[in-house]
Amino acid sequence: MEKTLISSGTKQKITVTVDSNLIADIDNFSNNRSAVVEEALFLWRQQQLEAKLREFYLNRSQNVVADEDNWSDTTQDHAIANWTESKEDS
């Protein structure tokens, strides 16, 4: 199953050294090594971004978490009140 990745349209050729068993496995699944390497790098980049995002949220101070919870509760209460009022006006 080939997957099309969003690309800038500009490609750059690189040279890498990879274990021969891994190359054999890639060749068994695909006839396009470049596409496999590009998708692997895309997935690696996604994992790096997710790890940074996870680290950001896990390292927030308790004050920031409390402020976010307060803001969330307040906006939810306002949204419910407005929804109830608009429902009654109908």
C-alpha positions as a Python dict, from the first residue, in 0.01 Angstrom:
ca = {
    (1, 'M'): (0, 0, 0),
    (2, 'E'): (176, 314, -124),
    (3, 'K'): (100, 635, 61),
    (4, 'T'): (137, 980, -88),
    (5, 'L'): (308, 1222, 146),
    (6, 'I'): (265, 1596, 137),
    (7, 'S'): (579, 1731, -23),
    (8, 'S'): (723, 2069, -106),
    (9, 'G'): (786, 1942, -458),
    (10, 'T'): (1159, 1992, -415),
    (11, 'K'): (1359, 1677, -364),
    (12, 'Q'): (1722, 1644, -261),
    (13, 'K'): (1931, 1337, -333),
    (14, 'I'): (2120, 1185, -39),
    (15, 'T'): (2338, 881, 13),
    (16, 'V'): (2293, 657, 316),
    (17, 'T'): (2444, 331, 432),
    (18, 'V'): (2186, 78, 547),
    (19, 'D'): (2205, -281, 671),
    (20, 'S'): (2173, -521, 375),
    (21, 'N'): (1903, -727, 550),
    (22, 'L'): (1693, -415, 594),
    (23, 'I'): (1736, -328, 225),
    (24, 'A'): (1625, -681, 135),
    (25, 'D'): (1316, -638, 351),
    (26, 'I'): (1241, -303, 187),
    (27, 'D'): (1279, -458, -158),
    (28, 'N'): (1036, -736, -59),
    (29, 'F'): (767, -478, 25),
    (30, 'S'): (827, -208, -231),
    (31, 'N'): (994, -143, -562),
    (32, 'N'): (1063, 219, -464),
    (33, 'R'): (1337, 249, -202),
    (34, 'S'): (1327, 628, -213),
    (35, 'A'): (956, 635, -127),
    (36, 'V'): (1012, 396, 163),
    (37, 'V'): (1300, 604, 303),
    (38, 'E'): (1100, 925, 257),
    (39, 'E'): (800, 780, 439),
    (40, 'A'): (1026, 650, 718),
    (41, 'L'): (1176, 998, 760),
    (42, 'F'): (829, 1153, 756),
    (43, 'L'): (717, 913, 1033),
    (44, 'W'): (1037, 982, 1229),
    (45, 'R'): (972, 1357, 1208),
    (46, 'Q'): (613, 1306, 1328),
    (47, 'Q'): (739, 1103, 1625),
    (48, 'Q'): (989, 1378, 1713),
    (49, 'L'): (716, 1645, 1702),
    (50, 'E'): (482, 1431, 1912),
    (51, 'A'): (759, 1372, 2168),
    (52, 'K'): (824, 1747, 2195),
    (53, 'L'): (452, 1815, 2233),
    (54, 'R'): (418, 1543, 2499),
    (55, 'E'): (721, 1684, 2684),
    (56, 'F'): (571, 2034, 2673),
    (57, 'Y'): (241, 1923, 2825),
    (58, 'L'): (403, 1699, 3086),
    (59, 'N'): (636, 1977, 3204),
    (60, 'R'): (380, 2253, 3254),
    (61, 'S'): (371, 2411, 3599),
    (62, 'Q'): (76, 2345, 3829),
    (63, 'N'): (-20, 2714, 3800),
    (64, 'V'): (-46, 2685, 3422),
    (65, 'V'): (-252, 2366, 3447),
    (66, 'A'): (-483, 2530, 3702),
    (67, 'D'): (-524, 2838, 3479),
    (68, 'E'): (-606, 2616, 3180),
    (69, 'D'): (-860, 2417, 3383),
    (70, 'N'): (-1021, 2738, 3509),
    (71, 'W'): (-1039, 2884, 3158),
    (72, 'S'): (-1186, 2560, 3025),
    (73, 'D'): (-1453, 2547, 3298),
    (74, 'T'): (-1545, 2914, 3247),
    (75, 'T'): (-1577, 2890, 2869),
    (76, 'Q'): (-1772, 2565, 2898),
    (77, 'D'): (-2015, 2723, 3147),
    (78, 'H'): (-2065, 3023, 2914),
    (79, 'A'): (-2116, 2799, 2613),
    (80, 'I'): (-2377, 2590, 2794),
    (81, 'A'): (-2555, 2902, 2920),
    (82, 'N'): (-2562, 3054, 2569),
    (83, 'W'): (-2678, 2729, 2416),
    (84, 'T'): (-2960, 2701, 2672),
    (85, 'E'): (-3064, 3065, 2613),
    (86, 'S'): (-3067, 3026, 2234),
    (87, 'K'): (-3265, 2703, 2266),
    (88, 'E'): (-3527, 2881, 2481),
    (89, 'D'): (-3551, 3166, 2225),
    (90, 'S'): (-3638, 2923, 1946),
}
